[in-house]
């Protein structure tokens, strides 16, 4: 643990700074006499500072391998595992603390020979956003950080926008990075996403905002990272060995030999990151590799004139140079493709310049043009780009104990490129698109036409058949997305049937005409059949992946429509209908969706947009999503139907749970019989004031939870009374026939009717209370993160500051204190009932229009609707 200045420690009592170490290295650095390169790790939402171990341990092993010529000091910040992805009130505090930590870290190196002037930062999840937010601080010097690597950080928008502080923080950070792009040229940023296995943060959110300067920021998906080629979940991206190795290798390649710190040259930093995270040439990084090299060694020179050549090596003690004269091939072919299954980092392919003989002493090293794939390294050259080359030379070193294969072929681009139109989304997987490749070569490129939207999802089946049964090299299939680094690579045995999922993390940008490609690195003399079908299940998966955060809006919208329907039925018939029946009757998408679609359409016109802005109305969330290419017309309907289904079954579960709790509570404690009382009494006013005081002095969500529990126990009591009234009513109705009295008169048949009326009224009130409690449950759930944050930090501060729901809580306390003691009898006679019954519909529309990307607005809509209900009770 690093001792912080007293002022900093007093201001941030919950936060700490640590230095990671192990073994002798840890013992040597106990006195903090540091001589390495500082790297600061920032954990994410509920993350631990101990997650730095993966990076620190591998970096230490790497330093030991080079006898500590260079080494890194890994620091880590303890954010007390705060839920910053759900409660944004502490993000600014975390950012300011990190600034203080950077200053403390740099002071540790003061007066050293190679003292650093900046710190490299690795941020996981929300830690990456906090690192970016450093640049928004007024007194922060941008030169304090020169390298930022983020892991699964949602840069674009919060996953769950549960409070205004969170969305405001995102807006401030992203606007600063766009407006001050010129000031960020000296900061190199790499964002690594987890891919489709990361269910918490979808990879589309991790792509850095598109800046005019593309040379300072890079966004990749882990499935496209060379030597990783795998998707990670949200947490395992921190310790995924392949990614950690790539990161540490990049760190060591970034070191400047003169300063013994991370290089100050932004171009070198980007070239290193591209080398390790985008395209690895199967060569050790060199800043300025020698273009011309000498071909030495007493190797045999062999000229190959064929357009296709393969060669296998096993225990060959003699080295060879195979030369391919280009003059005879330039007229017939446009490209040359070569592959090598020996994955070492030595040079292996060269280009001879104007050589008339079969021996080439000086050549251009083309190995830097290679690309590493899981089982092979490949080179693809366009012949017209190299007019000065006379020969291609393949070097085959002595292969004692090694077994590997090489291959080269010349071809015309048109002969190896085929187009495969994707099936329509509404084909539902019933139709397919097929293509048959009779492989005579080593490489094929299948262009997937019209595949450019995030809601498209396909299953691609590649079936390979070979004529002979000899052992063959495995095939490599790569699905390449040209507008982003989100490729996926699959290795398959031959022959085999391979299934590939094809879906996008981000849609095709406007003005980009490139097409996704399926590259097949094939075995010759094999037949490949490619079958593409729409996958309905994965289409739904894409909708959930991109819009699951908006599901609470659709669920609450359905609940609000049902609540309005119950009030309407109460007004027209005097009876409150059952929740499930009313949900089926009133929750119709055509009541809500068309109006939002019309507004989104009209916002495409300048006159309407100007009028909308003049009314100071916020932008419709659907319009924002449309501008991000993350929306299509049917998605809202699908989500609404999802919301209806969840609302229905949650209603069934909620009612069943209340009955169960009621029976258990009745067994344990005999609740008092409810007595009808005035809505507002001095005792209730005292309770309102007390809870309002709790909300103001501690945490609004805590006051909301207390009033919720009060309401819950009240409903359980009403439920017990209702069951008791039913029994009484049934007993009364059974005993309707009495013996005649001496005068021969019959008892009045209307005697049991008051009991029936009372039972019906109790049932109406119970149904209304259950629906209100169901709605209120969502208010509690949406405010739960701030309550958890407050409870966790209670030992540091009794009052939550800032509190996203303090004022809302005070209003809700007053509303529910009255509602829990109300009945439908008072509401029926109110003149405001007509308005209260109609308001939930426009509120549902407004909720879907302005709440999808701002979940914290939901409680305001529910509160307004309940406020009208309270007015119905008192007026």
Secondary structure, 3 states (H helix, E strand, C coil): CECCCHHHHHHCCCCEEEECCCHHHHHHCCCCCCCCEEEEEECCCCCCHHHHHHHHHHHHHHHHHCCCCCCEEEEEEECCCCCCCCCHHHHHHHHHHHHHHHHHHHHHCCCCCCCCCCEEEEEECHHHHHHHHHHHCCCCCHHHEEEEEEECCCCCCCCCCCCHHHHHHHHHHHHHHHHCHHHHCCCEEEEEECCCCCCCCCHHHHCCCCCCCCCCEEEEEHHHCCCCCCCCCCCHHHCCHHHHHHHHHHHHHCEECCCCEECCCHHHHHHHHHHHHCCCCCCCCCCCCCCEEECCCCCEEEECCCCEEEEEEECCCCCEEEEEECCCCCCCCCEEEEEECCCCCCCCEEEEECCCCCCCCEEEEHHHHCEECCCCEEEEEEHHHCCCEEEEEEEECCCCCCEEEEEEEEECHHHHEEEEECCCHHHCCCCEEEEEEECCCCEEEEEEECCCCCCCEEEEEEEEEECCCCCCCCEEEEEECCCCECCEEEEECCCEEEEEEEECCCCCCCCCCCCCEEEEECCCCEEEEEEEEECHHHHHHHHHHHHHHHHHHHHHHHHHHHHHHHHHHHHHHCCCCCHHHHHHHHCCHHHCHHHHHHHHHHCCCHHHHHHHHHCCCCCCHHHHHHHCCCCCCCHHHHHHHHHHHHHHHHHHHHHHHHHHHHHHHHHHCCCCCCCCCCCCCHHHHHHHHHHHHHHHHCCHHHHHHHHHHHHHHHHHHHHHHHHHHHHHHHHHHHCCCCCCCCCCCCCCCCCCHHHHHHHHHHHHHHHHHHHHHHHHHHHHHHHHHHHHHHHHCCCCCCCCCCCCCHHHHHHHHHHHHHHCCCCHHHHHCCCCHHHHHHHHHHHHHHHHHHCCCCHHHHHHHHHHHHHHHHHHHHC
